[in-house]
Amino acid sequence: MNKGVGSIVLELTYIILLVLAVFYVPLYIWVWRSPKAAKYGLAKYGPCIMIKTKLGTKLMDRLAVYTRFWKIFGTISIAIAFFLMAFIIVIIAVGVSNLASSLTSPGLGVEYALAIPGLNPLLPFWYGVLGLIVAMVVHEMAHGFQTRANNMRVDSTGLLYVVVPIGAFVEPNEKDIEKSSRRQKLDLYTAGISVNFITAAVTFFIFAVLMLGNISSDYGDNAAVYQISSGSPAFDAGIPSGSIIVSVDGSEYFYMEDHTITYDWKPGQIVTVEYLTQDGPNTTEVRWGLFIEQVSPNSPASGVLDARSFILSMKVGDAETPTLIYGYSEFISFMQTTAPGETAVIECMTVTDGVASTFTKELTLGNNGGIGYVGIVTTTSGMNFTTPNIMLDTGRNPIYGAESITDAATSMLSYISGPFQGFSPIPASVHWWYDTPLGDAFWILISALYWIFWLNIMLGVSNAIPAYPFDGGFVFQGGMSALLEKLGMKNEKKREELTARVTSILSTLMIFLLVIVIVAVVL
């Protein structure tokens, strides 16, 4: 999609939202003031309008008769919910332990704390609305199926509406819930969480396996730029994100973790770069080398190396000849050969008003899992490189490149955090790298499925938080009651009072910690 079309779509979106907002305000006031609103199934719910219907109840009744299936499904749902509960507790604990570093780092911005499509930079408006509606509808319908399968009534279903639909709900009969057994309550509260993950798995299979698994690129192994840092040498030279690098000073440039390759030009020189964009071939001049974007506080590089400078070569130990560092991949490959505690001799370059100065620095390497650690964030002249094949593999495989269970877990978390780096699952700027059967429609469908996948994951995880009013709070209370009963606490009244108090205290603690972590990250 070119910039002009994108701007038109954005303007149309704002116009539509404005029209809807103008319509919504008088409607909200009427629902709030008029006793007739209830006749049409409308009710005020905070800033939302609750639209009560009976939609889906017949389907619930029809499918609820398969009680054996729903009992088995309930067992699976309980296991998933408790696993996710433990997972989210670990995530919050890690966030709290990293508060010091989070508070000293630039925040993402308060807009990231709002799960509102269009306002949150992560959530594109139309894809976000679609993903949220699907995630909430399947979540609430799952509650409804288990409600009916456990002989509890559903009073109503419907939508929560604020300018646009923002959620769905199923309203079980409160008296029936109170009379139900602990196991029936657990089946009810865990159903939405597990169905969100099942929906995420199905959509992932469609877009990652069936769709991305059947495309290829004519530039498969070429060095390709997927991200450019503002103010960097490549940015100033006009190289855009999404470029394919053809040659550097007449030599084909390779993106590989191999520091043995050499070129006719030297790191830090101004070179002629030939690159491809969707519009065709281009040529420009850029100072090429390992560019230091940021120096980490309290790292070996802190106070020794400077941001916005270049690293030209490195050597450690008794090496006589330094290794030339042409870019990020050569730097990473070289660091794999180092050990903590070694002294690194680093040839650097700074550029002031177009005049380059070189000098040598020494530092003692830190420890990064058994290999040397410098403590710098780097790019190749401001460019983050990959290849179209690697980009495709990472987009369709969340554990791409993992060699251990720990690596796999880290890779999966990285995949889920992809939108923070512009991946959904493949950035729009690089879509032209690939041959697709449906043109732009292919990527529209991929994006829609990805956001359904992502928002189902987010809704499932957030509902597993062991705190009221999330489903996880009720699940924790039921699980604790079952544990106490097994440990010999037979008095049901005392047991339920104790579990309610503990869950209430835990809810307050979890919400407080979650808010603290979110504030530290976004501000």
N, C-alpha and C positions, 0 to 999 in steps of 0.2 A: 504494500500500500504506500503510495507516495505521500509526501508531506501535505500537498494540497488536499487530497482526499481525506487524510487523517484529520486535518483542521476542520473540514466541512462536517465530518462525522461528530467531532467534539462539539462544534457549535450547535448542531441539531440535537445532540444529547442535552445540552444546557437549556435549549428552548423547550424541549419536551418536559424536562424537570421543572422548569418555571411554570409551564401550563398546569402540570400536575399539582404543584405546590399551591397555585392560586385556587385550584379546585378543592384541594384537601382542607385548607384552613376553614372555609365555611362549613364543609361537611363535618369536620371534627367538632365545631361549635354546636352544630345541630344535634349530633349524637350526644354530646355532653348535656345539652339543655332539654331536648325533647323526650318525653316519655314514649313517643311513638317509635323511637329508634329500636327498642327491644323487640317490637313487633316484627321488624325486618332482620332480626338477628344481629344487630349492631350494638356494641358496648364500648365505652371508654376504658382503655387499659394503659395507664400512664400517658405517654405522648402518642400512643398508638390507638388505632381503631381495631377492635376485635370483631371479625366477621364470623359469626357462628352459623354453622351449617350442619347437615347430616351427611355430607359427601364422604364416601368411603366406608360408611358404616355397614352397608350391605356386603361389600367385599370382605370386611372384617368378619362378619357373621358367617360368610360362606367358607372362608379359609380357616376359621377358628375351630372347625369341627375335627381337624386333624390334630387331636390333642397329643398323641404320641410324638409327632414331629415337633410340636412346640415345646414339649417337655425336654426333648433332646437339645433343641435349639436353645432353650433356657440354660441348660448345663454349660453349653459352649459359651453362651453370652456371659455367664457369671465368671468363667475362667478368663475370658478376654478382658472383662471389666477390671478384675483384680490385678491382672498383669499390667494394664494401662495405668491403674491407680498407683502401683509401685513405680512405674516408669515416670509418671508426672511428678511424684514426690522427689525422685532422684533429680529430675530436671530443675525443679524449684530449688533443691538443696545446692546444686551446682551453681545456679544463678546467684543465690545468696553468698556462696563462698567466693564468687567473682565480683562481688559488689564494689570492692575497692578499685579494681581496674575499670569496671563499667562507669564509675562515677568520674574517673579522670579522662575517659575517652569521649569524643564527640557523640552526642545522642543522635538517634535516627530522626527524631522529630515527633511531636505529640500526635501528628496525623496518623502515625503508624499504630497508635493504641486504639484507634477507632476502626472497627470492622465494618466500614461503610464503603461499598463499591463506589469508585469515582473520587471519594475524598481520601481514602487510604491509597497512597501511591502503589502499593502492592496489588490492589484489587482493581482491575479494569472494570468499568461500570457494567456493561452488558454481560460479560462473562461472569463477573462477580455476582450479579443478581441471579443469573441462571444457576450458578453453582450453589449459592445460598438456598435458593428455593428447593432445588433437588435434595440437598443435604438435610434440610429441615423437614421436608415432606416425608422422606423415607424414614427419618428418625422418629417422627411422630406416628407414622403409620405402624411402625414396628411396635411402639407402645400400645397402639390400639389393638393389634393382632393378639398380643399377649394378654391384654386386658380381657378380651372376649374369650380367648382360649382358657382362661382361668376363671370363667363364669362371673366376671365383673362387667357392669354395664358401662357403655360409653355415652355420656350425656350429649356431647357435641364435638364436632371437628370444625376446622376453619383456618383463617389466615389472620396474621397481624399485619396491619397496613399503616405505613407512614410515608406518604407521597407515592412510594412503590411498595409492593409486598416485601416484607423483611423476614417473615417467618410463618411457620405453620404450627398448629397445636391440635392435640387430642385431649379431651377433657373427660377422664374417667370419673365415675360416680364415687364421691368421697366416702360415703357410708360403706360401699362395697369394698373399697380399699382397706378401711379400718377393720372390717370383718375378715379379711383374707389372711392366709397364713404367711409366715416369714418367707417361705420359698416362693410363693406366688408373687409377693412384693418384689423379691430379687429378680424373678423372671421379667416382671414388668419394667423395673428401673434399668436393667442391663440391656434390654432389647434394642433400644435406640443406638447405644454405643456400638454394639456388635454389627448392626445393620449398616451403620455409617462405614465401618471398615470393610464389610462385604461389598458395598457399593463402590468404595474406593478401589478395591481389588479388581472388580469387574471392569471399571472404566480404565484402570491402568492396563489391563490385559488388552483392551481394544486399541488404545492409542499407542502403547509402547510395543506390544508384540505384533498385533495384526497390521497396524498402520506404519509405524516407524521401522518395523522389521522388514518392510518390503520396499524401501527407497534406497537410493545410492547417490553418490556425487561424482561428477567428472573431475573434481579437484581433491579426491579422497585423502591423499597424503601430503598435500601442499601445506606450507605454513600459512595459517589463517588467523586474522585478528578478530577476536570476539568482544574486546573491550579496550577503550582508550581512556587514559587518565587526562583530565583537563589540565592545560598548562604544561604538558610534557613536550619533549622535542617532536614526537610523532604528531601530536595534536596541533602544534604550531606549524608543522609542515603540511597539514591538511589531509593526513591519512585518516579516513573514516573507519569507524567500527564496521566490521563485516567485510573488510578487504582481504583479498588473497595476495600474498606476497609472491611475486614471480621471480625477481632477482634483486640482489644487492650489489651494486657496483659491477654488474655484468655477470656475477656468479649466482647460481641457484642457491637460495637460502633454505636450509632444512630446519624444521622444528623437531629436535630429538634430544634425548638425554645422553649426549655423547660429547665429552669435552676434548676428544682427540682430533676432531675435524678442524681444519684451518682454512682460512680464506686469504685472498691476495690483499685485502684491506685489513686494517687493524682496529680493534675496539676503540671507540671514542672519536673516530674520524667522521667527517661529513661525507656521506656516500650518496650515490644516486640509486633510488629505490623505484623499481617498476612494480606496480600492483594493479590488480583487477578489482573493479566494483561491478555492480549490476549493470551500470551504464557503459562499461567497457574498460580498456587499458588506460593507465595514468602513470606519470613519472613525476617524482619530486626529489628534493634533497633533504636529508635528515642526519643529525649526529646520532650514530648508532652505537649502542652499548648497553651494559647493565645499569639501569637507572634506579637510584635509591629514592623510593617514594616516601618512605617513613622510617625513622629509627625508633625502635621500641625502648620505652623507659626502663632503666635498671638492667639493660642488656649489655653484653660485652661491647657492642658497637656504640653504646650511649657515651657521648663526650669524646668519641674517637672519630667516627664517620659522620658525615653531614648529609641530610636529606637534600635532594635535587642535585646530587653529584653523581658521577659515574665510577664504577669499578672496572678497571681495565685488565688486571691480571691478579692472580693469587698464588701463593705457595705456602706450604706448611712444612714443619720439621726440617730435615736435612736436604730437601729438594733444591737442586741447583738452578733448574730452569722453571720460571713461573708458568702457570697455565693461563693462556689467554681466555678471557671471559667475554664471549661475544654477546651473550644475552642470558635470559632467565634459565633456559633449559641447561646450558653449560654450567651455570652457577650451581644449580641443584645437583647436577651430576658430579661436579667437583666436590661439593660438600659431603656427598656420600662416601668419599674416600678419606674423610678427616675423622679425628677422634677428639673427645672432650679434653681440654687441658693443653692441646697443642697451640703453639704460637703461629698465628697467621700473619704473613707479610702481604699487604694489600696495596697495589698501585691504584691510585685514585685520580680523578680529574674533576675540576670545577670549571664552569664557564661563566665569565662575567663580562657583560657587554660584548659578547661574541669572541672574547679572548679566552683560550683554554690554558689552564695551568695544571701540571701533573705533580704529584708528590706521593710519598710512601708512608703508610701507617702500619703499626703493629698492634695486635690485640690477642688476648688469650681466649680461645674458643670455649663457650659454655657447653652444656650437655643437652642434647635433644634426642632422647631415646637411644643413647649410645653413640651418636655421631656428633660432630661439631656443630656449634650453634653460634651465629653471629648476632642475630637480633635486628634484622632489617626487612622491610617490605620492598620488593623490587619488581620491576617490569623490564621489558626490552624496549628502551627508548620511550616508555610510557604505554607500550602495547602488551596486552595479555594474549599469548598465542595458544593455539590448539591446531588440530587438523579437522577437516570436515568429518572424517571417519571417527576420530576420537569424540567429537561433539555429538555425533549420532549415537555412538555406543553409550556415552554417559546419559544421554536423554532417554534411552530405552532400557538401561540397566542400572538400578540404584546402587548396586554393589560392584560396579565396574572397577577393576584394578585391585580389589580387596584380596589380601593374602591371608587374613586371619579373621576370627570372629570379631575382634576389636576393630579391625579395619572395616569389616562389613557394617558394624553398627555405626561407626563414624561416617561411612559413605552414605548410609541411608539417611542419617540426620542432615548431611550436606545436601542430599537430593531434595529433602523436604524443605530446606531453607533456600532452595534455588531461586524463588522469586525475589529475594533480597539482592541477588546478583543479576537479575534480569532474565532468568531462565524459566520458561513456562511451556514445555521443558526445554525448548530451543529458542534463543532470542530471535525476535522478528528481523533484526538486521542481517541475519545469516540464512534466512529461508531460501534465498536465491542460490545458495550453494548446491541445492538438492533438486533432483528430477522427481517430480511428484505427479501422480496420475490425474489430479483434479485441479491443478494450479492453486490459486489463492483459497479456493473452497476447502482444499485439503488442510491448510493451516488453520482456517477458521474452525473446522471440526476438531482438529488436534487441540487447539486452545480451549474450546468449550469442554472437551472431555478432561483435559488437564485440570481446569479449575473446578470441575465437579469432583474429581479425584482429590485435589488439594483441600478443598473446603470440607469434604466429608472427613478427611483425616483430622483437620483442625477441630471440627465440631465433635467428633468422637473422643479425641484426646481431652478437650476442655470439659466435656461432660463427665469424664472420669475423675476429675479433681474431687478428692474426698472432703467436700464442703457443701453445705446448703447454699443456694438452692439447686446446685448441680445434681444430676443423677447420682454421681459418685458419693455424695453425702449420704443419701439414703442407702446406697449399696454398702458403704462402710458401716453404717449403723446396723444393718441386717447381718453383715458378716461378723461384726463384733459380738452381737447377740448370740449367734450360732456358736462362736468360739467359747464364750462364757458358759453357755449351757453344757458344752462338752467338757469344760473344766470343772463342772459340778455345781454351778449356780442355777438351781432349779426354780427358784422363786421368780416367776415371769414378770411380775410387777416391778420388783426391785431391779431385775436385769434390764428391763426396758427403760426404766428411769436412769440407770447408770449409763447405758449406751447412748441415750439421748443427750445427757450432760456432756459425756466425753466427745460425742460427735459435734455438739455445739461449740465446745472449746476448740476442737481441731478445726472446725469451719472458720472460726474467727482468726486462728493462727495462719491457716493456709491462705485465706483471702488477704490478710495483712502482708504476708511474705510475697504473694503473687503481685500485689499492687506495688510493693517496694521494688521488686525486680523489674517490673514493666516501666516504672518511673525512671529507674536507673538506666534502662536501655534506651528509652525514647527521648529523655530530656538531656 
